[in-house]
C-alpha cells in the first residue's frame, strides 16, 4: 500500500510562517488516529510521550537527544478527523499544529499537517523535521519503523530554505 505522496505549501503572515504537509496513506483514518494519540505507538515515529485526544488533554512529547519538548494542551480533538495542539513548552511562543484526516478512498487517508512557526525562527528546519516524522509515520504504518531520516530532513530543509 505505498500511497505515500507528499505536498508542501507555505504561507507567510505578519507573525508566522505556516506550512501544510500532506501525505496520502494507504490506511484508514482510525489507524492513523491511533498512531497520533496512543502512547505506545508515538515513539515508533514521533517521540516518547502522550497526546490525550480530548479538548484540554495533555500533549507532552520528549524528543530526547534533540532537547525539544512539547508540553501543551490539546485544543481540538475529533476522533479520526482532527487533532490540534501547540508544539511548544510553557513560556514559549505558540506553534500550532493542526492534524486533519480525510478518507479519500476505501482504506486510504489524506493526512494534512499544518505547522505554524513564529517569524524569526528557522521555519525550514521546523517544517523539514515534521516532514521527516511524517516519513517515519508512513513507514511505521507499513510495519517497517525507521530511524529519523536525516538525509531526507536535510534535503527538505534546503528546498524549503530556498523558498523562504
ABEGO torsion letter per residue (X at the ends): XBABBBBBBBBBBAABBBBBBBBBBABBAAAAAAAAABAAAAAAABBBEBBBBBBGBBBBBBAEAAGBBBBBBBABBBBGABBBBBBBBBGBBBBBBBBBBBBAEBGBBBBBBBBBBBBGBBAAAAAAAAAAAAAAAAAAAAGBBBBBBAAAAAAAAAAAAAAX
